[in-house]
Amino acid sequence: MNASNQTTAPPRAGNNNLALSVVGALFFMLGFITCLNDILIPHLKAIFNLNYTQAMLVQFCFFTAYAVMSIPMSKLVEKMGYKAGIIGGFLIAALGCILFYPAAASASYPIFLGALFILASGIVLLQVAGNPYVTLLAPKGKESVMLTLIQAFNSLATTVAPPIGAALIFVDATASQAERISSVQMPYLGLAGFMILLSVLIGLIKLPDARQIAAEQTESNHDGKTSVWQYKHMVLGTIGIFCYVGAEVAIGSLMVNVLEHTAGLDHDKAAGYLSIYWGGAMVGRFIGAGLMNKIAPNKYLAFNASMAVGLLLLAIAANGGAVTQWALLLIGFFNSIMFPTIFSLGTKGLGKFTGAASGIISTAIVGGALVPVLQGLVIDNVGLMISYVIPAVCYVYIVFFATQGYKADETSA
């Protein structure tokens, strides 16, 4: 399974630099919008006087879209192609951003959640189209490397989003309730305009159709399988994505509030530290893209997941203070290569089933809805730091997938 010894490039390894650059822009927007939720949660929590469970409904509505929309979106991509999927994803996401304006005008938390679901549905379509597009266009054996490198742009966005989002959304404590609610209107309208512009530009660019590449890959496999569900490594990888996204989102969503309680920081300063969490993922992805040319992706994944478990246990044991603060922040670095590596290992060798697998795996991103809410319930009923056992268990499963689960089909593929 070591990617470093697979160097023969099939027809798909042609000059796809333009297409991959477009997908890089796609992942930047994915990261920026998703990370803004970490700013939106404490903002809406304070405005509507929510408890932690209610505040985490922001992530619940956003990531539930993956459970509801991923498979329908994958079928849409199979019929219309990856380029059309990317354009449609940007337009649907733009509509969701536009709906933040009437949501703020109504001062209704449920309407905010509805707008978030529509926004997330567009993000789902972008994910379903973007991830397999990269793995199919990448040189054979370099899928994890290429997807990790492209997703570094996602991490770049999550690094710059917290301070930008805080500057645009957070207002002075003396501001009126109406001013605090309306502060989200213009930032999300700006995002809508930018995504519409991107959809127009992508429509004007000629991009390769990866569906032919997938068909050729299927013919070369000769594994006799007739359903995507027959690939055990895909099923186990889907669970891995659920665990990873759930853990990453839960840690990021609670970071501002945890830093307020454990380090005495205000909203703005805590949001600045949140950039370290996401910035670590960016640095880790650039480093990982280089290291995985020499280290088998599954081994690198196992090491990073083990480090995340260790840091969470350290944060729990320290129970506050600088040790807890920096242990949680450093997890961002070790999160870096997890999504692209789990995705590429879970879809390896699927050929014509790659699109369907992308829809199934993207459904598992609903972990970002369920795990944070579960952790919020534990916080409300048990305690803050002990709740981090939940993401720790998620990372333990990823260690299993990286050491055993990814190779479930080696004997039959």
C-alpha positions as CSV (number, residue, x, y, z in Angstrom):
1,M,0.0,0.0,0.0
2,N,3.0,2.3,0.0
3,A,2.3,5.0,-2.5
4,S,6.0,5.7,-3.0
5,N,6.6,2.6,-5.1
6,Q,3.8,3.2,-7.5
7,T,5.2,5.6,-10.1
8,T,3.7,4.5,-13.4
9,A,1.3,7.2,-14.7
10,P,-1.8,6.2,-16.6
11,P,-3.5,8.4,-19.1
12,R,-5.1,10.4,-16.3
13,A,-1.7,11.8,-15.3
14,G,-1.6,14.4,-18.1
15,N,-1.5,18.1,-17.6
16,N,-4.4,18.7,-15.2
17,N,-2.8,21.7,-13.5
18,L,-5.6,24.1,-14.5
19,A,-8.3,21.7,-13.3
20,L,-6.5,21.0,-10.0
21,S,-6.1,24.8,-9.5
22,V,-9.8,25.3,-9.9
23,V,-10.4,22.6,-7.3
24,G,-7.9,24.3,-5.0
25,A,-10.1,27.4,-5.1
26,L,-13.1,25.2,-4.4
27,F,-11.5,23.8,-1.3
28,F,-10.5,27.3,-0.1
29,M,-14.1,28.4,-0.1
30,L,-15.2,25.1,1.6
31,G,-12.8,25.8,4.4
32,F,-13.6,29.4,4.8
33,I,-17.4,28.9,5.0
34,T,-17.2,25.9,7.3
35,C,-14.8,27.6,9.7
36,L,-17.0,30.6,10.0
37,N,-19.4,28.4,11.9
38,D,-16.8,28.4,14.8
39,I,-17.3,32.2,14.9
40,L,-21.0,32.0,14.4
41,I,-21.6,29.6,17.3
42,P,-20.4,31.8,20.2
43,H,-21.9,34.9,18.4
44,L,-25.4,33.3,18.2
45,K,-25.0,31.6,21.6
46,A,-24.6,35.1,23.2
47,I,-27.3,36.8,21.2
48,F,-30.0,34.1,21.8
49,N,-28.9,33.1,25.2
50,L,-28.4,29.5,24.2
51,N,-26.9,26.6,26.2
52,Y,-24.2,24.5,24.6
53,T,-26.5,21.9,23.2
54,Q,-28.6,24.5,21.5
55,A,-25.6,26.4,20.2
56,M,-24.2,23.2,18.7
57,L,-27.4,23.0,16.5
58,V,-25.5,25.3,14.2
59,Q,-23.1,22.4,13.4
60,F,-26.0,19.9,13.6
61,C,-28.0,21.7,10.8
62,F,-24.8,22.3,8.8
63,F,-23.5,18.8,8.9
64,T,-26.9,17.0,8.8
65,A,-27.0,18.2,5.2
66,Y,-24.3,15.7,4.4
67,A,-26.5,12.9,5.7
68,V,-29.5,14.0,3.7
69,M,-28.0,15.3,0.5
70,S,-24.7,13.5,-0.2
71,I,-26.1,10.5,-2.0
72,P,-28.6,12.5,-4.1
73,M,-25.8,14.9,-5.0
74,S,-23.5,12.0,-6.0
75,K,-26.1,10.8,-8.4
76,L,-26.4,14.3,-9.8
77,V,-22.6,14.4,-10.4
78,E,-22.7,11.0,-12.1
79,K,-25.3,12.3,-14.6
80,M,-24.1,15.9,-15.1
81,G,-20.3,15.5,-14.6
82,Y,-17.9,17.0,-12.1
83,K,-17.7,20.5,-13.6
84,A,-21.5,20.9,-13.5
85,G,-21.4,19.6,-9.9
86,I,-18.9,22.3,-8.9
87,I,-20.8,25.1,-10.5
88,G,-24.1,23.9,-9.0
89,G,-22.5,23.6,-5.6
90,F,-21.3,27.2,-5.6
91,L,-24.7,28.5,-6.7
92,I,-26.6,26.6,-4.0
93,A,-24.1,27.7,-1.3
94,A,-24.5,31.3,-2.5
95,L,-28.3,31.1,-2.1
96,G,-27.8,29.9,1.5
97,C,-25.5,32.9,2.2
98,I,-28.1,35.3,0.7
99,L,-30.8,33.9,3.0
100,F,-28.7,35.0,6.0
101,Y,-30.0,38.5,5.3
102,P,-33.7,37.8,5.9
103,A,-32.8,35.4,8.7
104,A,-31.0,38.3,10.5
105,A,-33.9,40.7,9.8
106,S,-36.3,38.2,11.4
107,A,-34.1,37.8,14.5
108,S,-35.1,34.1,14.5
109,Y,-32.6,31.3,15.4
110,P,-34.6,28.6,13.6
111,I,-34.5,30.6,10.3
112,F,-30.7,31.0,10.7
113,L,-30.5,27.2,11.0
114,G,-32.6,26.8,7.9
115,A,-30.3,29.1,5.9
116,L,-27.3,27.1,7.2
117,F,-28.9,23.9,5.9
118,I,-29.3,25.3,2.4
119,L,-25.7,26.7,2.5
120,A,-24.5,23.3,3.6
121,S,-26.3,21.6,0.8
122,G,-24.2,23.5,-1.7
123,I,-21.1,22.6,0.3
124,V,-22.1,19.0,0.1
125,L,-22.3,19.1,-3.7
126,L,-18.9,20.8,-3.8
127,Q,-17.4,18.0,-1.6
128,V,-19.0,15.2,-3.5
129,A,-17.7,16.5,-6.8
130,G,-14.3,17.9,-5.7
131,N,-12.8,15.0,-3.7
132,P,-13.1,12.2,-6.3
133,Y,-12.2,14.6,-9.0
134,V,-8.8,15.1,-7.4
135,T,-8.2,11.4,-6.8
136,L,-9.1,10.5,-10.4
137,L,-6.9,13.2,-12.0
138,A,-4.0,12.5,-9.7
139,P,-1.1,10.2,-10.9
140,K,-1.6,6.6,-9.9
141,G,-0.3,5.9,-6.4
142,K,-0.3,9.6,-5.6
143,E,-3.9,10.1,-4.7
144,S,-3.3,10.8,-1.0
145,V,-0.5,13.1,-1.8
146,M,-2.4,15.2,-4.3
147,L,-5.6,15.4,-2.3
148,T,-3.6,16.4,0.8
149,L,-1.9,19.1,-1.2
150,I,-5.1,20.4,-2.7
151,Q,-6.8,20.4,0.7
152,A,-4.0,22.5,2.1
153,F,-5.9,25.4,0.5
154,N,-8.9,24.4,2.6
155,S,-6.6,24.7,5.7
156,L,-5.3,28.1,4.4
157,A,-8.9,29.3,4.4
158,T,-9.6,27.9,7.9
159,T,-6.5,29.7,9.1
160,V,-7.5,33.2,7.9
161,A,-11.3,32.7,8.5
162,P,-11.4,33.1,12.3
163,P,-9.7,36.6,12.6
164,I,-11.6,37.8,9.4
165,G,-14.8,36.4,10.7
166,A,-14.3,37.8,14.1
167,A,-13.6,41.2,12.7
168,L,-16.6,41.2,10.5
169,I,-19.2,39.5,12.7
170,F,-18.3,40.3,16.4
171,V,-19.4,43.8,17.5
172,D,-18.8,45.9,20.5
173,A,-20.4,44.6,23.7
174,T,-22.3,47.8,24.0
175,A,-24.1,47.2,20.7
176,S,-27.8,46.7,20.6
177,Q,-29.4,43.3,20.1
178,A,-30.5,44.3,16.5
179,E,-26.9,45.5,15.7
180,R,-25.4,42.3,16.9
181,I,-27.8,40.1,14.9
182,S,-27.5,42.2,11.7
183,S,-23.7,42.0,11.8
184,V,-23.8,38.7,9.9
185,Q,-25.7,40.1,6.9
186,M,-23.0,41.8,4.9
187,P,-20.2,39.2,5.4
188,Y,-22.5,36.4,4.1
189,L,-23.7,38.6,1.2
190,G,-20.1,39.2,0.2
191,L,-19.5,35.4,0.3
192,A,-22.5,34.9,-1.9
193,G,-21.2,37.3,-4.5
194,F,-17.8,35.8,-4.6
195,M,-19.2,32.3,-5.1
196,I,-21.4,33.4,-7.9
197,L,-18.4,35.0,-9.6
198,L,-16.4,31.7,-9.1
199,S,-19.3,29.7,-10.7
200,V,-19.3,32.0,-13.8
201,L,-15.5,31.7,-14.2
202,I,-15.5,27.9,-13.9
203,G,-18.3,27.8,-16.5
204,L,-15.9,29.5,-18.9
205,I,-13.0,27.1,-18.3
206,K,-12.6,23.8,-20.1
207,L,-12.1,21.1,-17.6
208,P,-11.3,17.3,-18.2
209,D,-14.2,14.8,-17.6
210,A,-12.9,12.3,-15.0
211,R,-15.8,9.9,-15.7
212,Q,-13.9,8.3,-18.6
213,I,-10.8,7.9,-16.3
214,A,-13.0,6.1,-13.8
215,A,-14.4,3.8,-16.4
216,E,-10.9,2.9,-17.6
217,Q,-9.8,2.2,-14.0
218,T,-12.8,-0.2,-13.5
219,E,-11.8,-2.2,-16.6
220,S,-8.2,-2.6,-15.4
221,N,-9.3,-3.8,-11.9
222,H,-11.1,-7.1,-12.9
223,D,-12.3,-7.6,-9.4
224,G,-15.7,-8.8,-10.4
225,K,-17.6,-6.6,-7.9
226,T,-21.0,-5.3,-8.8
227,S,-21.7,-2.9,-5.9
228,V,-19.8,-0.2,-4.1
229,W,-20.9,-1.8,-0.8
230,Q,-18.8,-4.9,-1.6
231,Y,-15.7,-2.9,-0.9
232,K,-15.1,-3.3,2.8
233,H,-12.3,-0.7,2.9
234,M,-14.8,1.8,1.6
235,V,-17.3,1.0,4.4
236,L,-14.6,1.2,7.1
237,G,-13.3,4.4,5.5
238,T,-16.8,5.9,5.7
239,I,-16.8,5.3,9.5
240,G,-13.4,6.8,9.6
241,I,-14.6,10.0,8.0
242,F,-17.5,10.2,10.4
243,C,-15.1,9.9,13.4
244,Y,-12.6,12.4,12.0
245,V,-15.0,15.1,11.0
246,G,-16.9,14.7,14.2
247,A,-13.8,15.0,16.4
248,E,-12.3,17.9,14.4
249,V,-15.5,19.9,14.3
250,A,-16.3,19.3,18.0
251,I,-12.8,20.5,19.1
252,G,-12.9,23.6,16.8
253,S,-16.5,24.5,17.7
254,L,-15.8,24.5,21.4
255,M,-12.3,26.1,21.2
256,V,-13.5,29.7,21.7
257,N,-15.6,28.9,24.7
258,V,-12.9,26.5,26.2
259,L,-10.3,29.2,25.9
260,E,-12.6,31.7,27.6
261,H,-13.1,29.3,30.5
262,T,-9.6,27.8,30.8
263,A,-7.4,30.8,29.8
264,G,-9.7,33.8,30.6
265,L,-9.6,35.1,27.0
266,D,-12.4,37.2,25.5
267,H,-14.1,36.3,22.2
268,D,-11.7,38.2,19.9
269,K,-8.5,36.8,21.5
270,A,-9.9,33.3,21.6
271,A,-10.8,33.5,17.9
272,G,-7.2,34.5,17.2
273,Y,-6.0,31.4,18.9
274,L,-8.5,29.4,16.9
275,S,-6.3,30.3,13.8
276,I,-3.5,28.3,15.4
277,Y,-5.7,25.2,15.5
278,W,-6.6,25.6,11.8
279,G,-3.2,26.9,10.8
280,G,-1.6,23.8,12.2
281,A,-3.7,21.8,9.8
282,M,-2.5,23.9,6.9
283,V,1.2,23.5,7.9
284,G,0.6,19.8,8.5
285,R,-0.9,19.3,5.1
286,F,2.0,20.9,3.2
287,I,4.4,18.9,5.3
288,G,2.4,15.7,4.9
289,A,2.1,16.1,1.1
290,G,5.9,15.9,1.0
291,L,6.4,13.1,3.6
292,M,3.8,10.8,2.1
293,N,6.1,10.6,-1.0
294,K,8.4,8.6,1.3
295,I,6.1,7.3,4.1
296,A,3.1,5.0,3.4
297,P,-0.1,7.2,3.9
298,N,-1.7,4.7,6.2
299,K,1.4,4.7,8.5
300,Y,1.4,8.5,8.6
301,L,-2.3,8.5,9.3
302,A,-1.9,6.0,12.2
303,F,0.9,8.2,13.8
304,N,-1.2,11.4,13.5
305,A,-4.3,9.8,15.0
306,S,-2.3,8.4,17.9
307,M,-0.8,11.8,18.6
308,A,-4.3,13.3,18.7
309,V,-5.4,10.7,21.2
310,G,-2.4,11.5,23.4
311,L,-3.0,15.3,23.3
312,L,-6.6,14.9,24.2
313,L,-5.8,12.7,27.2
314,L,-3.2,15.3,28.2
315,A,-5.7,18.1,28.0
316,I,-8.2,16.2,30.1
317,A,-5.6,15.3,32.7
318,A,-4.4,18.9,32.9
319,N,-8.0,20.1,33.4
320,G,-7.4,23.7,32.3
321,G,-4.6,26.1,32.1
322,A,-1.8,26.5,29.4
323,V,-1.3,22.7,29.1
324,T,-4.9,22.1,28.1
325,Q,-4.9,25.2,25.8
326,W,-1.9,24.2,23.8
327,A,-2.7,20.5,23.8
328,L,-6.0,21.2,22.1
329,L,-4.5,23.7,19.7
330,L,-1.8,21.3,18.6
331,I,-4.4,18.7,17.6
332,G,-5.0,20.8,14.5
333,F,-1.5,19.9,13.2
334,F,-2.2,16.2,13.5
335,N,-5.7,16.5,12.0
336,S,-4.0,17.8,8.8
337,I,-3.8,14.8,6.6
338,M,-6.6,12.7,8.0
339,F,-9.5,13.6,5.7
340,P,-7.7,13.3,2.4
341,T,-5.8,10.2,3.5
342,I,-8.9,8.4,4.8
343,F,-10.9,9.4,1.7
344,S,-8.2,8.3,-0.8
345,L,-7.6,5.0,1.1
346,G,-11.4,4.4,1.3
347,T,-11.9,5.0,-2.5
348,K,-8.7,3.3,-3.7
349,G,-9.4,1.1,-6.8
350,L,-13.1,1.7,-7.0
351,G,-13.1,2.9,-10.6
352,K,-16.7,3.5,-11.8
353,F,-17.9,3.2,-8.2
354,T,-15.8,6.2,-7.2
355,G,-18.7,8.7,-7.6
356,A,-21.1,6.6,-5.6
357,A,-18.4,6.0,-2.9
358,S,-17.9,9.8,-2.7
359,G,-21.6,10.2,-2.0
360,I,-21.6,7.5,0.7
361,I,-18.4,8.8,2.4
362,S,-19.6,12.4,2.2
363,T,-22.7,11.3,4.1
364,A,-20.4,10.3,6.9
365,I,-19.4,14.0,7.3
366,V,-22.7,14.1,9.3
367,G,-20.3,13.2,12.2
368,G,-19.7,17.0,12.3
369,A,-23.4,17.3,13.3
370,L,-23.7,14.4,15.8
371,V,-20.4,14.4,17.7
372,P,-20.4,18.1,18.7
373,V,-24.0,17.8,19.9
374,L,-23.1,14.7,21.9
375,Q,-20.2,16.5,23.4
376,G,-22.4,19.5,24.2
377,L,-24.8,17.2,26.1
378,V,-21.9,15.7,28.1
379,I,-20.7,19.2,28.9
380,D,-24.2,20.3,30.1
381,N,-24.7,17.2,32.2
382,V,-21.2,16.1,33.3
383,G,-18.4,18.6,32.7
384,L,-16.3,20.5,30.2
385,M,-13.0,18.7,30.1
386,I,-14.2,15.1,30.6
387,S,-16.3,15.5,27.4
388,Y,-13.1,15.3,25.4
389,V,-13.2,11.6,25.8
390,I,-15.7,11.6,22.9
391,P,-13.3,12.9,20.3
392,A,-10.5,10.7,21.8
393,V,-12.6,7.6,21.0
394,C,-13.1,8.9,17.5
395,Y,-9.3,9.1,16.9
396,V,-8.8,5.6,18.4
397,Y,-11.0,4.3,15.6
398,I,-8.9,6.1,13.0
399,V,-5.8,4.3,14.4
400,F,-7.6,1.0,13.7
401,F,-8.6,2.0,10.2
402,A,-5.0,3.2,9.4
403,T,-3.5,-0.1,10.7
404,Q,-6.1,-2.7,9.7
405,G,-9.3,-1.3,8.1
406,Y,-7.8,0.2,5.0
407,K,-6.4,-3.1,3.7
408,A,-9.7,-5.1,4.1
409,D,-9.9,-5.7,0.3
410,E,-6.2,-6.3,-0.5
411,T,-6.8,-10.0,-1.0
412,S,-9.8,-9.5,-3.3
413,A,-8.9,-6.3,-5.2
